[in-house]
Each structure stands twice: as C-alpha cells, then as structure tokens.
Amino acid sequence: MNPKPPDNRLAWLIVVAGVLLFLNSLGGGGGAEPDNKAPIAITGLHVLIVEETEDRSSLPDDQRLVVASTLPRAYVLDKGGHFRQCDDDEDLSRGQAVWEVARSTTGPERPWLIVSNHPHGGFTGPLPGNLDATMQVLRKWGDR
C-alpha cells in the first residue's frame, strides 16, 4: 500500500497570503489604500484625523505630538482646505455629513488619517509615526 502524499494546501495558502501582503505593502503601506483615488468624493482638500482620545497617553511620543500639534490644521486651512480631528466615538451627525461618512471608512487602528484632494487623489491609513511624516502626506496631496 502506497502512503498518501502530504497535503501541501496549507503551505501554499501561507505562501499566497505572504505574497498578497507584500504586494499590498508596495501599494499603500501598512494596510492603507493605494494613493490613487480621493477617499472623500467632494472637490477640494479634506483632512480627518480619528483618534481614541482616552488612549492618547499610550501613543508613542512622536505620534502624540502629531495629534496635539496645530501644524496639520494650520497647513490645511492655509491651503483653503477643511480639517477635522475627532474622537472615535464623537457624534458627527450634527455637523457636515462629509465627516461622518469619512469616519465610517476608517480602518480599525487609531489614530487614523484620511487626506483627500478630490479629484487628484488621497491617502487613508494609520496616522504616520511622527509630525514630519504626517506633514509629508499632507503636502503630497495638499500641494496639488
């Protein structure tokens, strides 16, 4: 009686998953969408930072500086854009609907950043780890 050949399906599944994760990291990085479409379908620059304010003290120092800084807001407003920073649980239903819709598209990580300059494109993903990296993302889409 011949022994049954080993079932390699699990090994192949792991290889395919690894390749897909690698390819995704090339497109937008860290679970972010590729920088090819504006995440907010309203013309102009819109930036939303979603955080869990109760967890702010547990963020790395460089990232805590980003959520506490006025520089991102000032940059966006200087470009004639719209800026909003909110808590994950904040009721946005009384304000402009764009922010409530945008927040509903965020991933599970906090803090999360959405930068949209429709029709040019944008970024959605975890907030970069420091102020310089955050400002690079804002400038990439704000200077269009």
Helices and strands as residue ranges (DSSP letters): H 9-27, E 44-51, G 53-58, H 61-68, H 71-78, E 82-87, H 97-103, E 112-118, E 121-126, H 131-142
